[in-house]
Amino acid sequence: MAKFSSSQLKILATAAIGGLALAGCGDSGSTQDEAAGDPQSGGTLIYASGDAEPDCLDPHYGGNYPQGLISTQYLETLFTKNEDGETVPWLAESSEVSEDGLTHTITLTDGITFHDGTPLTSEAIKANIEHLQDPDTASSTGFLAVQKVEEVELVDDLTAELHLSAPDNALEESLSMHWTAIQSPDALARDVQENCEAPIGTGPFQVDSWDREQQINLVRNEDYVLPVEDPERENDLAYLDGITWRLIPEAATRYAALQSGEVHIIDNAQPDTIQSADNANIGHLDSPRPGASNRIELNSSQAPFDDQLVREAFIRAVDVDGGIQALFFDTAPRSHSLLSSVESLGYSDDALFYRDVDEANDLLDEAGWTDRDDDDVRMKDGERLEIVMPVSTNQSVPAEQSLFEQFQAQASEVGFDMQINLLDLSSWYAALAEHNYNLVSAPYTKVGPSVLRILYHSSSIEPAPSGYFANNAQVDIPELDEILIQAEETPDGAERADLYEQAQQMVLEDFYVLPLYDQQNHFLYTADVQGMGEASAIAAPEYYNVWLTQ
Amino acid sequence: MHIITWLARRVGAAAILLWLVATVIFIAIRFIPGDPAEAIMGGPGSQASAEALEAAREQYHLNEPILVQYGLYLGKLATGDLGTSYAQHRPVAQVMAEMLPATLQLTLIALVIAWLIAFVMAAIAARSSRIGQAMGTIIEVIAAAIPHFWLGAMLIIIFSTWLGWLPAVDTGTVQGIILPAVTLAIPLSGFLAQLMRDSLLTAMNSPFALAARARGASEGQVFFRHGFRHAALPALNLTGWAVAASISGAVVVEEVFARPGLGRSLLGAVLSRDMPMVTGIALFSALIYMVVMLVVETIEAFINPAAARGDDQ
């Protein structure tokens, strides 16, 4: 059905390595001179990461974004995204879906070997899916991505059939994420700690060593085979000798190290440094993450946000545009969508989101919150109009925390008593698990619109054994559930797009969510760094084509 | 009292204190929100299955009654077993052994620098006018009160971004350790200088200094032979505290300068609810503090046996 011919696929995939077009990198043009000349080999790129040190370099384990960022350099996926946002084969050469949608046949590219010298065969697909599904792996992200795969059947050396419990048109998108990257079956058979310290994949770099709390050392894979053809490459090897992946948690230190040339690239760049880097001969790469936008979810399962009028009143009361402008400068364009701007099926409705204090007051009056207490907080039947927002200091950068504080002040003008609780990540998850929240901003990165089912299907209100649940707005609409399931199962692309649009409209129009901006993912780099701009399906920059001028 | 008996009592007291610290840590970490099983199975926000969580609870004895857990915990500690890190899946002792040298290096260098700065500040202040002394006091108070975080950031801006003399990130080079060590040393030197200046002034105006001058000793001789020796004792006494202060300061300094070390391990462990790691580092810090105090007191006891008997002056 969704069958591509092999040659068509190669062309598509070559476009992919030509680079995903990344929004907002236009202003970095000053440092990316065409005059830099031809790519040169050699040199070690020094990368400074502000993320917490990964517990494990194998992104199957857990599965968070920092693991995705680094494993993009040494692991590869079966599929990837091209510059038009289409899912195309990568380690896979082709794929085919059966009429009933229950069998995906994946054929691998021939001639690829893992860093340990073993060839990539269909056995690896089976071993990796089973590794993700093994409880001992403790996989969260990858585990959910391959949830519907019941069995992997080997057809021949390069071909495997994935048998599903229900049709899943998002499977290839799921297999384009590095949390499902393909590793050597021999390596996966090692114990957890060994695999965590040096995962073995097929990527252009490989893990050499790990100096804890300091850096992870990656070296070039001298036997790398690019799975697709690229006419611009003389050989398949990366230009860089290696990458030193430093861990520099403090944003100010990271930026100082970039300015003094101690490091070449920093991640987690903050709005103020991006602004000042503009006139400092430093390049800027804006690589918004796929999946959900950054948005505030309004918990509809309990008072006062179980009343749609109150949800709308809150959205009318706060000044999102002004706040973003003041705190993020021009680094974070406003979103009016549930999905990231890189998601082609994202639906946006800016007419729904505007500030109108009078309207907010009218809505609250209409909802019956007409009394006031001594602090001018609205009351109804003796209850105060209190709303609690736990904020994760790991996930919400300082600018975002300030934005929420502005909302707090603006909400109080119409009679809300909004409390912000700044929490570390574990306490924040605990607050959500205890349903101790009315508002929350919870990022969710996933490739493709199927993230909507994870976030808004009523089954996602059901907590995982750890208490985690993804439907923080607690949207519970049977009709929406049906649409989301249908959208995931339909083999028809146009129908899929239409269903996802309906689903997004339903959530947006009932004011369950206040979209803010894309999940921010900014990188700054020195003028020595050439060839920046390519990224994996999860928007993690790739350094395969990057080279240094000195 | 005999010095051996005295020492035995001190060691016994230290052991009891360590047990109390271990107990407080055991109780305290039970009040931290978050499920330890979740921390084991992939950290915060884990979507681990019920079976996986149950297996983790079983493996780490989290289902046992609290007193049984306490008994197991003390039993393991008594045999020197600090357990396995939830997050890193490696023995806590191994992680600590890897990180300890870096922290020791940092704190020792910082202590030396703090002593040098304090000595110079005290010497200048003790020999200057009333206004000079007042200025000295102000500088000392400010130095003692500066938060490490702010100081580190300022030093990076000045010496790394503006002047370009020193690296912002410590990658194990000689230049790399200067800024972190100075950041740790400056607040410490403020405390030490205050203490040294007071005793220095007392000593320089004391009858024995007067007698030395009368014997024809130069002002420099009086200063080094009498004043400084007298002033060093109270500051030495403070060294136990100074070591403890620099280990807690290392948490911030290691983070700011991206230096590996126990402080950074502790911060990471607290955030990821890695209980065995938190316990290990907290206990170890307490142990270091007690050992240093014991050494300092022993030295003092040898220098001045009367002090050890508690009938000082």
Contacts between the chains, C-beta under 8 A, distances in Angstrom:
chain1	res1	chain2	res2	distance
A	48	B	169	7.7
A	52	B	268	6.7
A	52	B	271	7.2
A	52	B	272	7.6
A	53	B	268	6.6
A	55	B	42	7.9
A	55	B	43	6.5
A	55	B	87	4.5
A	55	B	88	6.3
A	55	B	89	7.8
A	55	B	272	7.4
A	56	B	89	8.0
A	61	B	42	6.6
A	62	B	42	3.8
A	62	B	43	5.9
A	62	B	46	6.9
A	63	B	42	7.8
A	64	B	43	7.8
A	135	B	48	7.3
A	135	B	49	5.3
A	135	B	51	5.5
A	135	B	52	3.9
A	135	B	55	7.2
A	136	B	52	7.4
A	138	B	41	4.6
A	138	B	42	4.3
A	138	B	46	7.1
A	138	B	48	5.8
A	138	B	52	6.4
A	139	B	42	7.5
A	140	B	42	5.7
A	140	B	45	7.3
A	140	B	46	5.6
A	140	B	47	4.0
A	140	B	48	7.0
A	143	B	47	6.9
A	144	B	47	6.8
A	192	B	89	5.9
A	193	B	88	8.0
A	193	B	89	4.5
A	193	B	90	6.4
A	196	B	89	6.7
A	211	B	260	7.1
A	212	B	88	7.8
A	212	B	95	7.3
A	212	B	98	6.4
A	212	B	99	7.5
A	212	B	260	6.4
A	213	B	99	6.9
A	213	B	254	7.9
A	213	B	259	7.9
A	213	B	260	3.6
A	213	B	261	7.1
A	213	B	264	5.2
A	213	B	265	6.7
A	213	B	268	7.8
A	214	B	171	7.4
A	214	B	172	7.8
A	214	B	258	7.5
A	214	B	259	7.9
A	214	B	260	4.7
A	246	B	169	7.0
A	246	B	171	7.9
A	246	B	258	6.8
A	247	B	258	6.4
A	248	B	169	5.9
A	248	B	258	4.1
A	249	B	255	5.6
A	249	B	258	6.6
A	249	B	264	8.0
A	250	B	153	7.9
A	250	B	255	6.2
A	250	B	256	5.2
A	250	B	258	7.1
A	252	B	153	5.3
A	252	B	156	6.9
A	253	B	153	7.8
A	253	B	156	6.1
A	253	B	168	5.4
A	253	B	169	6.4
A	253	B	256	5.9
A	253	B	257	6.6
A	253	B	258	6.1
A	256	B	156	4.8
A	256	B	157	6.9
A	256	B	160	5.2
A	256	B	161	5.0
A	256	B	168	4.0
A	257	B	160	7.8
A	257	B	167	7.4
A	257	B	168	4.6
A	257	B	169	4.8
A	259	B	161	5.5
A	260	B	160	5.3
A	260	B	161	6.4
A	260	B	164	6.0
A	260	B	167	7.0
A	260	B	168	6.1
A	262	B	167	5.4
A	262	B	168	6.3
A	262	B	169	5.6
A	263	B	169	7.4
A	394	B	271	7.6
A	424	B	271	5.5
A	425	B	44	4.3
A	425	B	45	7.2
A	425	B	271	6.7
A	426	B	32	7.8
A	426	B	33	6.6
A	426	B	34	3.8
A	426	B	39	7.4
A	426	B	44	4.5
A	426	B	271	7.2
A	426	B	272	7.3
A	426	B	273	5.0
A	427	B	33	5.0
A	427	B	34	6.8
A	428	B	44	7.6
A	429	B	34	7.3
A	429	B	44	4.9
A	429	B	45	5.1
A	430	B	33	4.2
A	430	B	34	5.4
A	464	B	46	7.8
A	464	B	47	4.5
A	464	B	48	7.3
A	464	B	49	7.8
A	465	B	48	6.7
A	465	B	49	6.3
A	465	B	50	3.9
A	465	B	53	5.1
A	466	B	35	6.3
A	466	B	37	7.7
A	466	B	38	4.5
A	466	B	41	7.5
A	466	B	45	8.0
A	466	B	46	5.1
A	466	B	47	6.6
A	466	B	48	5.8
A	466	B	53	6.4
A	467	B	35	7.3
A	467	B	38	7.9
A	468	B	45	5.6
A	468	B	46	6.7
A	468	B	47	5.3
